């Protein structure tokens, strides 16, 4: 039996807006509503299901492996929107991207403060870091 991640719940103050934000930035189809969820499906079949929560939201980290061309397109949308971005998960290297394992990576935040990342090579896959 193969074990694969199928979906995860993403807490959000406004699930419709947060799901639409992610879908637009990643150039995914419009979110699908299923019960209380607004789902954004990725190419590997994993769905991020945004669900309304009241009160404080503990941020989570979501990383997306993309091609070099997709990185350029997504990073372009991040910059077009004037979103702050960082080269590191701690958000210390503002306005920069990283070159971990010979690829490229960048972090930005969604409307609820979740730490989003795109990267072109999985960390630990080789190449020069930076």
N, CA, C and O atoms as CSV, one atom per row, in Angstrom:
chain,resi,resn,atom,element,x,y,z
A,1,UNK,N,N,0.841,-1.187,0.000
A,1,UNK,CA,C,0.000,0.000,0.000
A,1,UNK,C,C,0.876,1.236,0.000
A,1,UNK,O,O,1.830,1.323,0.773
A,2,UNK,N,N,0.571,2.167,-0.836
A,2,UNK,CA,C,1.278,3.436,-0.902
A,2,UNK,C,C,0.602,4.432,0.038
A,2,UNK,O,O,-0.623,4.550,0.051
A,3,UNK,N,N,1.401,5.138,0.813
A,3,UNK,CA,C,0.845,6.138,1.724
A,3,UNK,C,C,1.185,7.516,1.174
A,3,UNK,O,O,2.351,7.848,0.957
A,4,UNK,N,N,0.140,8.311,0.953
A,4,UNK,CA,C,0.307,9.649,0.398
A,4,UNK,C,C,-0.513,10.633,1.211
A,4,UNK,O,O,-1.588,10.296,1.707
A,5,UNK,N,N,-0.004,11.853,1.346
A,5,UNK,CA,C,-0.788,12.921,1.956
A,5,UNK,C,C,-1.917,13.266,0.996
A,5,UNK,O,O,-1.675,13.500,-0.188
A,6,UNK,N,N,-3.149,13.301,1.498
A,6,UNK,CA,C,-4.322,13.582,0.678
A,6,UNK,C,C,-4.780,15.021,0.837
A,6,UNK,O,O,-5.063,15.692,-0.155
A,7,UNK,N,N,-4.857,15.509,2.079
A,7,UNK,CA,C,-5.275,16.881,2.329
A,7,UNK,C,C,-4.812,17.303,3.718
A,7,UNK,O,O,-4.451,16.476,4.556
A,8,UNK,N,N,-4.833,18.597,3.932
A,8,UNK,CA,C,-4.579,19.131,5.255
A,8,UNK,C,C,-5.493,20.326,5.446
A,8,UNK,O,O,-5.839,21.006,4.480
A,9,UNK,N,N,-5.887,20.589,6.681
A,9,UNK,CA,C,-6.761,21.710,6.983
A,9,UNK,C,C,-5.895,22.915,7.327
A,9,UNK,O,O,-4.974,22.830,8.139
A,10,UNK,N,N,-6.210,24.027,6.695
A,10,UNK,CA,C,-5.504,25.282,6.929
A,10,UNK,C,C,-6.457,26.231,7.644
A,10,UNK,O,O,-7.458,26.645,7.058
A,11,UNK,N,N,-6.175,26.585,8.894
A,11,UNK,CA,C,-7.063,27.508,9.605
A,11,UNK,C,C,-6.982,28.907,9.006
A,11,UNK,O,O,-5.902,29.387,8.662
A,12,UNK,N,N,-8.147,29.557,8.885
A,12,UNK,CA,C,-8.200,30.884,8.274
A,12,UNK,C,C,-9.355,31.693,8.867
A,12,UNK,O,O,-10.396,31.133,9.212
A,13,UNK,N,N,-9.171,32.990,8.981
A,13,UNK,CA,C,-10.252,33.866,9.430
A,13,UNK,C,C,-11.317,33.994,8.346
A,13,UNK,O,O,-12.511,34.043,8.639
A,14,UNK,N,N,-10.870,34.048,7.084
A,14,UNK,CA,C,-11.764,34.135,5.927
A,14,UNK,C,C,-11.295,33.077,4.925
A,14,UNK,O,O,-10.462,33.369,4.068
A,15,UNK,N,N,-11.820,31.858,5.024
A,15,UNK,CA,C,-11.312,30.775,4.179
A,15,UNK,C,C,-11.465,31.046,2.688
A,15,UNK,O,O,-10.606,30.648,1.901
A,16,UNK,N,N,-12.528,31.706,2.292
A,16,UNK,CA,C,-12.717,32.017,0.878
A,16,UNK,C,C,-11.592,32.900,0.376
A,16,UNK,O,O,-10.989,32.616,-0.659
A,17,UNK,N,N,-11.304,33.975,1.109
A,17,UNK,CA,C,-10.260,34.916,0.694
A,17,UNK,C,C,-8.875,34.278,0.746
A,17,UNK,O,O,-8.063,34.484,-0.156
A,18,UNK,N,N,-8.602,33.507,1.791
A,18,UNK,CA,C,-7.274,32.892,1.921
A,18,UNK,C,C,-7.040,31.838,0.844
A,18,UNK,O,O,-5.946,31.754,0.286
A,19,UNK,N,N,-8.065,31.031,0.549
A,19,UNK,CA,C,-7.931,30.025,-0.504
A,19,UNK,C,C,-7.766,30.699,-1.859
A,19,UNK,O,O,-6.954,30.257,-2.672
A,20,UNK,N,N,-8.521,31.757,-2.113
A,20,UNK,CA,C,-8.403,32.483,-3.385
A,20,UNK,C,C,-7.017,33.101,-3.519
A,20,UNK,O,O,-6.440,33.092,-4.607
A,21,UNK,N,N,-6.476,33.639,-2.427
A,21,UNK,CA,C,-5.137,34.228,-2.425
A,21,UNK,C,C,-4.105,33.198,-2.874
A,21,UNK,O,O,-3.293,33.470,-3.758
A,22,UNK,N,N,-4.141,32.016,-2.263
A,22,UNK,CA,C,-3.170,30.980,-2.604
A,22,UNK,C,C,-3.365,30.510,-4.044
A,22,UNK,O,O,-2.397,30.369,-4.791
A,23,UNK,N,N,-4.602,30.271,-4.428
A,23,UNK,CA,C,-4.877,29.800,-5.790
A,23,UNK,C,C,-4.380,30.805,-6.827
A,23,UNK,O,O,-3.812,30.411,-7.846
A,24,UNK,N,N,-4.584,32.078,-6.580
A,24,UNK,CA,C,-4.136,33.109,-7.525
A,24,UNK,C,C,-2.617,33.183,-7.589
A,24,UNK,O,O,-2.050,33.240,-8.681
A,25,UNK,N,N,-1.949,33.183,-6.442
A,25,UNK,CA,C,-0.485,33.284,-6.415
A,25,UNK,C,C,0.146,32.073,-7.110
A,25,UNK,O,O,1.100,32.219,-7.874
A,26,UNK,N,N,-0.394,30.875,-6.840
A,26,UNK,CA,C,0.180,29.658,-7.423
A,26,UNK,C,C,-0.394,29.334,-8.807
A,26,UNK,O,O,0.016,28.354,-9.429
A,27,UNK,N,N,-1.326,30.136,-9.286
A,27,UNK,CA,C,-1.981,29.916,-10.580
A,27,UNK,C,C,-2.678,28.560,-10.620
A,27,UNK,O,O,-2.514,27.783,-11.561
A,28,UNK,N,N,-3.449,28.301,-9.590
A,28,UNK,CA,C,-4.239,27.069,-9.482
A,28,UNK,C,C,-5.681,27.372,-9.873
A,28,UNK,O,O,-6.074,28.538,-9.914
A,29,UNK,N,N,-6.472,26.346,-10.160
A,29,UNK,CA,C,-7.902,26.563,-10.403
A,29,UNK,C,C,-8.564,27.185,-9.176
A,29,UNK,O,O,-8.035,27.113,-8.067
A,30,UNK,N,N,-9.712,27.788,-9.388
A,30,UNK,CA,C,-10.457,28.395,-8.280
A,30,UNK,C,C,-10.710,27.354,-7.195
A,30,UNK,O,O,-10.923,26.181,-7.502
A,31,UNK,N,N,-10.690,27.768,-5.933
A,31,UNK,CA,C,-10.953,26.835,-4.846
A,31,UNK,C,C,-12.324,26.172,-4.996
A,31,UNK,O,O,-13.269,26.771,-5.508
A,32,UNK,N,N,-12.406,24.914,-4.534
A,32,UNK,CA,C,-13.638,24.143,-4.568
A,32,UNK,C,C,-14.215,24.115,-3.152
A,32,UNK,O,O,-13.507,23.828,-2.186
A,33,UNK,N,N,-15.500,24.415,-3.048
A,33,UNK,CA,C,-16.162,24.400,-1.745
A,33,UNK,C,C,-16.691,22.994,-1.477
A,33,UNK,O,O,-17.366,22.398,-2.316
A,34,UNK,N,N,-16.370,22.478,-0.289
A,34,UNK,CA,C,-16.845,21.173,0.147
A,34,UNK,C,C,-17.147,21.301,1.634
A,34,UNK,O,O,-16.228,21.358,2.451
A,35,UNK,N,N,-18.413,21.345,1.988
A,35,UNK,CA,C,-18.782,21.565,3.387
A,35,UNK,C,C,-18.234,22.894,3.850
A,35,UNK,O,O,-18.438,23.911,3.186
A,36,UNK,N,N,-17.540,22.908,4.981
A,36,UNK,CA,C,-17.003,24.172,5.498
A,36,UNK,C,C,-15.643,24.554,4.884
A,36,UNK,O,O,-15.031,25.537,5.301
A,37,UNK,N,N,-15.181,23.789,3.909
A,37,UNK,CA,C,-13.832,23.970,3.378
A,37,UNK,C,C,-13.827,24.654,2.026
A,37,UNK,O,O,-14.756,24.511,1.231
A,38,UNK,N,N,-12.752,25.405,1.782
A,38,UNK,CA,C,-12.436,25.976,0.476
A,38,UNK,C,C,-11.111,25.340,0.086
A,38,UNK,O,O,-10.061,25.721,0.605
A,39,UNK,N,N,-11.153,24.374,-0.823
A,39,UNK,CA,C,-9.991,23.567,-1.141
A,39,UNK,C,C,-9.222,24.044,-2.354
A,39,UNK,O,O,-9.798,24.361,-3.395
A,40,UNK,N,N,-7.901,24.089,-2.198
A,40,UNK,CA,C,-6.985,24.390,-3.299
A,40,UNK,C,C,-6.230,23.102,-3.587
A,40,UNK,O,O,-5.498,22.601,-2.734
A,41,UNK,N,N,-6.410,22.563,-4.800
A,41,UNK,CA,C,-5.771,21.301,-5.156
A,41,UNK,C,C,-4.449,21.552,-5.862
A,41,UNK,O,O,-4.342,22.427,-6.721
A,42,UNK,N,N,-3.442,20.769,-5.484
A,42,UNK,CA,C,-2.125,20.836,-6.092
A,42,UNK,C,C,-2.002,19.748,-7.143
A,42,UNK,O,O,-2.846,18.855,-7.208
A,43,UNK,N,N,-0.967,19.807,-7.964
A,43,UNK,CA,C,-0.800,18.844,-9.051
A,43,UNK,C,C,-0.627,17.405,-8.589
A,43,UNK,O,O,-0.933,16.479,-9.341
A,44,UNK,N,N,-0.146,17.197,-7.373
A,44,UNK,CA,C,0.051,15.829,-6.890
A,44,UNK,C,C,-1.178,15.295,-6.164
A,44,UNK,O,O,-1.103,14.262,-5.499
A,45,UNK,N,N,-2.315,15.994,-6.284
A,45,UNK,CA,C,-3.565,15.534,-5.698
A,45,UNK,C,C,-3.784,15.949,-4.258
A,45,UNK,O,O,-4.862,15.701,-3.718
A,46,UNK,N,N,-2.820,16.562,-3.620
A,46,UNK,CA,C,-2.983,17.044,-2.250
A,46,UNK,C,C,-3.843,18.302,-2.284
A,46,UNK,O,O,-3.660,19.171,-3.136
A,47,UNK,N,N,-4.776,18.386,-1.350
A,47,UNK,CA,C,-5.642,19.550,-1.252
A,47,UNK,C,C,-5.378,20.275,0.064
A,47,UNK,O,O,-5.293,19.653,1.123
A,48,UNK,N,N,-5.250,21.594,-0.017
A,48,UNK,CA,C,-5.192,22.434,1.175
A,48,UNK,C,C,-6.603,22.943,1.390
A,48,UNK,O,O,-7.128,23.705,0.579
A,49,UNK,N,N,-7.220,22.514,2.495
A,49,UNK,CA,C,-8.613,22.825,2.789
A,49,UNK,C,C,-8.681,23.934,3.833
A,49,UNK,O,O,-8.432,23.706,5.017
A,50,UNK,N,N,-9.018,25.127,3.380
A,50,UNK,CA,C,-9.105,26.288,4.268
A,50,UNK,C,C,-10.432,26.241,5.018
A,50,UNK,O,O,-11.493,26.077,4.416
A,51,UNK,N,N,-10.358,26.388,6.349
A,51,UNK,CA,C,-11.531,26.306,7.203
A,51,UNK,C,C,-11.548,27.496,8.158
A,51,UNK,O,O,-10.521,27.862,8.730
A,52,UNK,N,N,-12.723,28.091,8.322
A,52,UNK,CA,C,-12.869,29.248,9.220
A,52,UNK,C,C,-12.599,28.845,10.667
A,52,UNK,O,O,-13.086,27.828,11.160
A,53,UNK,N,N,-11.807,29.684,11.323
A,53,UNK,CA,C,-11.598,29.562,12.760
A,53,UNK,C,C,-11.734,30.948,13.366
A,53,UNK,O,O,-11.422,31.956,12.731
A,54,UNK,N,N,-12.199,30.979,14.590
A,54,UNK,CA,C,-12.293,32.235,15.318
A,54,UNK,C,C,-11.126,32.328,16.285
A,54,UNK,O,O,-10.613,31.311,16.752
A,55,UNK,N,N,-10.713,33.538,16.579
A,55,UNK,CA,C,-9.624,33.721,17.525
A,55,UNK,C,C,-8.261,33.673,16.859
A,55,UNK,O,O,-8.134,33.823,15.644
A,56,UNK,N,N,-7.253,33.463,17.678
A,56,UNK,CA,C,-5.880,33.455,17.193
A,56,UNK,C,C,-5.608,32.250,16.302
A,56,UNK,O,O,-6.150,31.162,16.501
A,57,UNK,N,N,-4.758,32.480,15.321
A,57,UNK,CA,C,-4.343,31.405,14.427
A,57,UNK,C,C,-2.841,31.212,14.593
A,57,UNK,O,O,-2.061,32.146,14.404
A,58,UNK,N,N,-2.446,30.000,14.947
A,58,UNK,CA,C,-1.022,29.666,15.011
A,58,UNK,C,C,-0.560,29.414,13.578
A,58,UNK,O,O,-1.093,28.533,12.903
A,59,UNK,N,N,0.409,30.166,13.114
A,59,UNK,CA,C,0.830,30.028,11.717
A,59,UNK,C,C,1.447,28.660,11.470
A,59,UNK,O,O,2.039,28.041,12.354
A,60,UNK,N,N,1.284,28.224,10.249
A,60,UNK,CA,C,1.859,26.975,9.772
A,60,UNK,C,C,2.775,27.292,8.593
A,60,UNK,O,O,2.749,28.398,8.054
A,61,UNK,N,N,3.579,26.318,8.204
A,61,UNK,CA,C,4.476,26.477,7.061
A,61,UNK,C,C,4.041,25.523,5.961
A,61,UNK,O,O,3.849,24.330,6.196
A,62,UNK,N,N,3.887,26.068,4.745
A,62,UNK,CA,C,3.520,25.271,3.584
A,62,UNK,C,C,4.525,25.561,2.483
A,62,UNK,O,O,4.652,26.702,2.040
A,63,UNK,N,N,5.246,24.527,2.035
A,63,UNK,CA,C,6.278,24.680,1.009
A,63,UNK,C,C,5.830,23.970,-0.262
A,63,UNK,O,O,5.285,22.868,-0.211
A,64,UNK,N,N,6.066,24.614,-1.402
A,64,UNK,CA,C,5.627,24.096,-2.693
A,64,UNK,C,C,6.831,23.961,-3.616
A,64,UNK,O,O,7.528,24.937,-3.894
A,65,UNK,N,N,7.066,22.740,-4.088
A,65,UNK,CA,C,8.147,22.474,-5.023
A,65,UNK,C,C,7.658,22.837,-6.421
A,65,UNK,O,O,6.636,22.325,-6.876
A,66,UNK,N,N,8.387,23.721,-7.100
A,66,UNK,CA,C,7.974,24.222,-8.408
A,66,UNK,C,C,9.146,24.159,-9.384
A,66,UNK,O,O,10.300,24.032,-8.973
A,67,UNK,N,N,8.845,24.250,-10.671
A,67,UNK,CA,C,9.906,24.301,-11.684
A,67,UNK,C,C,10.521,25.702,-11.700
A,67,UNK,O,O,10.001,26.629,-11.079
A,68,UNK,N,N,11.629,25.839,-12.416
A,68,UNK,CA,C,12.268,27.152,-12.547
A,68,UNK,C,C,11.311,28.160,-13.197
A,68,UNK,O,O,11.215,29.301,-12.746
A,69,UNK,N,N,10.601,27.740,-14.258
A,69,UNK,CA,C,9.654,28.640,-14.927
A,69,UNK,C,C,8.506,29.018,-14.006
A,69,UNK,O,O,8.096,30.178,-13.966
A,70,UNK,N,N,7.981,28.041,-13.261
A,70,UNK,CA,C,6.905,28.336,-12.314
A,70,UNK,C,C,7.387,29.283,-11.223
A,70,UNK,O,O,6.642,30.162,-10.790
A,71,UNK,N,N,8.636,29.108,-10.775
A,71,UNK,CA,C,9.189,30.010,-9.769
A,71,UNK,C,C,9.127,31.439,-10.296
A,71,UNK,O,O,8.661,32.342,-9.602
A,72,UNK,N,N,9.601,31.643,-11.531
A,72,UNK,CA,C,9.594,32.993,-12.113
A,72,UNK,C,C,8.190,33.570,-12.154
A,72,UNK,O,O,7.985,34.736,-11.817
A,73,UNK,N,N,7.222,32.761,-12.564
A,73,UNK,CA,C,5.837,33.235,-12.665
A,73,UNK,C,C,5.248,33.567,-11.301
A,73,UNK,O,O,4.646,34.626,-11.122
A,74,UNK,N,N,5.421,32.662,-10.338
A,74,UNK,CA,C,4.875,32.879,-8.996
A,74,UNK,C,C,5.567,34.048,-8.320
A,74,UNK,O,O,4.911,34.902,-7.725
A,75,UNK,N,N,6.893,34.090,-8.409
A,75,UNK,CA,C,7.636,35.189,-7.796
A,75,UNK,C,C,7.229,36.520,-8.431
A,75,UNK,O,O,7.172,37.544,-7.751
A,76,UNK,N,N,6.950,36.501,-9.726
A,76,UNK,CA,C,6.462,37.706,-10.395
A,76,UNK,C,C,5.139,38.176,-9.809
A,76,UNK,O,O,4.944,39.376,-9.615
A,77,UNK,N,N,4.222,37.248,-9.521
A,77,UNK,CA,C,2.939,37.629,-8.924
A,77,UNK,C,C,3.129,38.157,-7.502
A,77,UNK,O,O,2.427,39.078,-7.087
A,78,UNK,N,N,4.064,37.585,-6.760
A,78,UNK,CA,C,4.358,38.077,-5.403
A,78,UNK,C,C,4.834,39.527,-5.486
A,78,UNK,O,O,4.368,40.384,-4.736
A,79,UNK,N,N,5.752,39.787,-6.389
A,79,UNK,CA,C,6.280,41.160,-6.537
A,79,UNK,C,C,5.235,42.110,-7.090
A,79,UNK,O,O,5.147,43.251,-6.636
A,80,UNK,N,N,4.421,41.662,-8.078
A,80,UNK,CA,C,3.371,42.522,-8.636
A,80,UNK,C,C,2.394,42.991,-7.569
A,80,UNK,O,O,1.895,44.115,-7.623
A,81,UNK,N,N,2.124,42.127,-6.604
A,81,UNK,CA,C,1.207,42.484,-5.520
A,81,UNK,C,C,1.890,43.320,-4.437
A,81,UNK,O,O,1.232,43.804,-3.515
A,82,UNK,N,N,3.197,43.487,-4.548
A,82,UNK,CA,C,3.920,44.250,-3.534
A,82,UNK,C,C,3.999,43.531,-2.199
A,82,UNK,O,O,4.106,44.168,-1.151
A,83,UNK,N,N,3.947,42.201,-2.233
A,83,UNK,CA,C,4.011,41.435,-0.990
A,83,UNK,C,C,5.444,41.385,-0.470
A,83,UNK,O,O,6.377,41.201,-1.250
A,84,UNK,N,N,5.627,41.546,0.829
A,84,UNK,CA,C,6.964,41.356,1.392
A,84,UNK,C,C,7.389,39.901,1.197
A,84,UNK,O,O,6.558,38.994,1.251
A,85,UNK,N,N,8.693,39.683,0.969
A,85,UNK,CA,C,9.214,38.334,0.822
A,85,UNK,C,C,10.602,38.259,1.431
A,85,UNK,O,O,11.281,39.268,1.627
A,86,UNK,N,N,11.003,37.014,1.726
A,86,UNK,CA,C,12.245,36.773,2.446
A,86,UNK,C,C,12.958,35.561,1.876
A,86,UNK,O,O,12.344,34.715,1.226
A,87,UNK,N,N,14.255,35.483,2.123
A,87,UNK,CA,C,15.067,34.347,1.693
A,87,UNK,C,C,15.088,33.237,2.741
A,87,UNK,O,O,15.617,32.156,2.485
A,88,UNK,N,N,14.518,33.492,3.917
A,88,UNK,CA,C,14.628,32.549,5.023
A,88,UNK,C,C,13.301,32.410,5.760
A,88,UNK,O,O,12.471,33.319,5.730
A,89,UNK,N,N,13.102,31.271,6.420
A,89,UNK,CA,C,11.831,31.042,7.106
A,89,UNK,C,C,11.608,31.940,8.312
A,89,UNK,O,O,10.466,32.139,8.725
A,90,UNK,N,N,12.665,32.480,8.879
A,90,UNK,CA,C,12.536,33.390,10.014
A,90,UNK,C,C,12.256,34.823,9.607
A,90,UNK,O,O,12.078,35.690,10.461
A,91,UNK,N,N,12.217,35.077,8.310
A,91,UNK,CA,C,11.933,36.408,7.754
A,91,UNK,C,C,12.949,37.456,8.211
A,91,UNK,O,O,12.586,38.565,8.601
A,92,UNK,N,N,14.228,37.081,8.156
A,92,UNK,CA,C,15.297,38.009,8.510
A,92,UNK,C,C,15.951,38.620,7.278
A,92,UNK,O,O,16.484,39.727,7.351
A,93,UNK,N,N,15.918,37.919,6.147
A,93,UNK,CA,C,16.577,38.385,4.921
A,93,UNK,C,C,15.529,38.934,3.958
A,93,UNK,O,O,15.174,38.296,2.967
A,94,UNK,N,N,15.053,40.114,4.272
A,94,UNK,CA,C,13.967,40.748,3.524
A,94,UNK,C,C,14.379,41.126,2.107
A,94,UNK,O,O,15.497,41.585,1.871
A,95,UNK,N,N,13.458,40.927,1.169
A,95,UNK,CA,C,13.679,41.334,-0.212
A,95,UNK,C,C,14.680,40.482,-0.959
A,95,UNK,O,O,15.197,40.903,-1.993
A,96,UNK,N,N,14.965,39.285,-0.455
A,96,UNK,CA,C,15.945,38.402,-1.088
A,96,UNK,C,C,15.341,37.027,-1.293
A,96,UNK,O,O,14.343,36.674,-0.664
A,97,UNK,N,N,15.960,36.245,-2.189
A,97,UNK,CA,C,15.622,34.836,-2.349
A,97,UNK,C,C,16.845,34.023,-1.933
A,97,UNK,O,O,17.946,34.563,-1.829
A,98,UNK,N,N,16.654,32.723,-1.696
A,98,UNK,CA,C,17.797,31.878,-1.356
A,98,UNK,C,C,18.139,30.989,-2.539
A,98,UNK,O,O,17.367,30.864,-3.490
A,99,UNK,N,N,19.299,30.382,-2.460
A,99,UNK,CA,C,19.786,29.497,-3.527
A,99,UNK,C,C,20.193,28.143,-2.949
A,99,UNK,O,O,21.216,27.572,-3.328
A,100,UNK,N,N,19.360,27.634,-2.011
A,100,UNK,CA,C,19.631,26.371,-1.354
A,100,UNK,C,C,19.708,25.211,-2.332
A,100,UNK,O,O,18.850,25.058,-3.201
A,101,UNK,N,N,20.740,24.399,-2.181
A,101,UNK,CA,C,20.957,23.196,-2.996
A,101,UNK,C,C,21.008,23.502,-4.483
A,101,UNK,O,O,20.639,22.667,-5.309
A,102,UNK,N,N,21.472,24.718,-4.827
A,102,UNK,CA,C,21.619,25.097,-6.222
A,102,UNK,C,C,20.328,25.522,-6.889
A,102,UNK,O,O,20.314,25.771,-8.095
A,103,UNK,N,N,19.247,25.611,-6.141
A,103,UNK,CA,C,17.967,26.066,-6.683
A,103,UNK,C,C,17.650,27.464,-6.195
A,103,UNK,O,O,18.542,28.233,-5.837
A,104,UNK,N,N,16.373,27.777,-6.186
A,104,UNK,CA,C,15.921,29.063,-5.662
A,104,UNK,C,C,14.734,28.835,-4.739
A,104,UNK,O,O,13.939,27.917,-4.941
A,105,UNK,N,N,14.627,29.682,-3.727
A,105,UNK,CA,C,13.511,29.611,-2.798
A,105,UNK,C,C,13.172,30.982,-2.268
A,105,UNK,O,O,14.029,31.860,-2.172
A,106,UNK,N,N,11.904,31.156,-1.922
A,106,UNK,CA,C,11.458,32.419,-1.342
A,106,UNK,C,C,10.258,32.154,-0.437
A,106,UNK,O,O,9.480,31.229,-0.676
A,107,UNK,N,N,10.117,32.964,0.593
A,107,UNK,CA,C,9.052,32.854,1.580
A,107,UNK,C,C,8.210,34.119,1.551
A,107,UNK,O,O,8.726,35.212,1.315
A,108,UNK,N,N,6.915,33.971,1.791
A,108,UNK,CA,C,6.012,35.107,1.956
A,108,UNK,C,C,4.877,34.655,2.857
A,108,UNK,O,O,4.752,33.465,3.148
A,109,UNK,N,N,4.047,35.592,3.301
A,109,UNK,CA,C,2.965,35.263,4.231
A,109,UNK,C,C,1.614,35.376,3.553
A,109,UNK,O,O,1.416,36.198,2.658
A,110,UNK,N,N,0.682,34.532,3.995
A,110,UNK,CA,C,-0.689,34.638,3.500
A,110,UNK,C,C,-1.466,35.577,4.420
A,110,UNK,O,O,-0.906,36.058,5.405
A,111,UNK,N,N,-2.741,35.853,4.129
A,111,UNK,CA,C,-3.490,36.818,4.943
A,111,UNK,C,C,-3.600,36.466,6.422
A,111,UNK,O,O,-3.825,37.352,7.246
A,112,UNK,N,N,-3.445,35.189,6.777
A,112,UNK,CA,C,-3.526,34.779,8.181
A,112,UNK,C,C,-2.166,34.584,8.827
A,112,UNK,O,O,-2.087,34.123,9.966
A,113,UNK,N,N,-1.085,34.927,8.117
A,113,UNK,CA,C,0.252,34.823,8.678
A,113,UNK,C,C,0.921,33.486,8.460
A,113,UNK,O,O,2.017,33.265,8.975
A,114,UNK,N,N,0.291,32.570,7.702
A,114,UNK,CA,C,0.955,31.310,7.396
A,114,UNK,C,C,2.191,31.597,6.545
A,114,UNK,O,O,2.172,32.461,5.667
A,115,UNK,N,N,3.248,30.866,6.818
A,115,UNK,CA,C,4.542,31.059,6.169
A,115,UNK,C,C,4.590,30.184,4.915
A,115,UNK,O,O,4.761,28.969,5.014
A,116,UNK,N,N,4.442,30.795,3.736
A,116,UNK,CA,C,4.420,30.074,2.478
A,116,UNK,C,C,5.791,30.115,1.833
A,116,UNK,O,O,6.548,31.068,2.022
A,117,UNK,N,N,6.110,29.080,1.073
A,117,UNK,CA,C,7.425,28.985,0.431
A,117,UNK,C,C,7.283,28.303,-0.925
A,117,UNK,O,O,6.511,27.357,-1.081
A,118,UNK,N,N,8.035,28.796,-1.898
A,118,UNK,CA,C,8.244,28.065,-3.140
A,118,UNK,C,C,9.733,27.791,-3.237
A,118,UNK,O,O,10.558,28.620,-2.854
A,119,UNK,N,N,10.069,26.598,-3.765
A,119,UNK,CA,C,11.468,26.237,-3.948
A,119,UNK,C,C,11.585,25.370,-5.188
A,119,UNK,O,O,10.669,24.624,-5.533
A,120,UNK,N,N,12.728,25.481,-5.850
A,120,UNK,CA,C,12.924,24.743,-7.097
A,120,UNK,C,C,13.699,23.437,-6.911
A,120,UNK,O,O,13.717,22.594,-7.807
A,121,UNK,N,N,14.327,23.272,-5.771
A,121,UNK,CA,C,15.021,22.009,-5.461
A,121,UNK,C,C,14.753,21.676,-4.006
A,121,UNK,O,O,14.831,22.555,-3.148
A,122,UNK,N,N,14.438,20.426,-3.714
A,122,UNK,CA,C,14.232,20.048,-2.312
A,122,UNK,C,C,15.523,20.257,-1.527
A,122,UNK,O,O,16.616,19.990,-2.025
A,123,UNK,N,N,15.384,20.737,-0.299
A,123,UNK,CA,C,16.555,20.911,0.548
A,123,UNK,C,C,17.193,19.557,0.803
A,123,UNK,O,O,16.499,18.570,1.046
A,124,UNK,N,N,18.512,19.516,0.748
A,124,UNK,CA,C,19.245,18.280,0.944
A,124,UNK,C,C,19.436,17.483,-0.329
A,124,UNK,O,O,19.950,16.365,-0.291
A,125,UNK,N,N,19.021,18.055,-1.477
A,125,UNK,CA,C,19.119,17.324,-2.747
A,125,UNK,C,C,20.463,17.502,-3.446
A,125,UNK,O,O,20.701,16.916,-4.503
A,126,UNK,N,N,21.335,18.305,-2.859
A,126,UNK,CA,C,22.655,18.509,-3.458
A,126,UNK,C,C,22.785,19.900,-4.045
A,126,UNK,O,O,21.857,20.706,-3.986
A,127,UNK,N,N,23.927,20.163,-4.602
A,127,UNK,CA,C,24.182,21.507,-5.137
A,127,UNK,C,C,24.745,22.403,-4.058
A,127,UNK,O,O,24.838,22.017,-2.893
A,128,UNK,N,N,25.114,23.587,-4.454
A,128,UNK,CA,C,25.705,24.526,-3.502
A,128,UNK,C,C,24.612,25.318,-2.819
A,128,UNK,O,O,23.659,25.752,-3.467
A,129,UNK,N,N,24.737,25.507,-1.538
A,129,UNK,CA,C,23.773,26.283,-0.766
A,129,UNK,C,C,24.080,27.756,-0.832
A,129,UNK,O,O,25.061,28.177,-1.445
A,130,UNK,N,N,23.225,28.542,-0.190
A,130,UNK,CA,C,23.512,29.958,-0.168
A,130,UNK,C,C,22.429,30.782,0.240
A,130,UNK,O,O,22.569,32.004,0.293
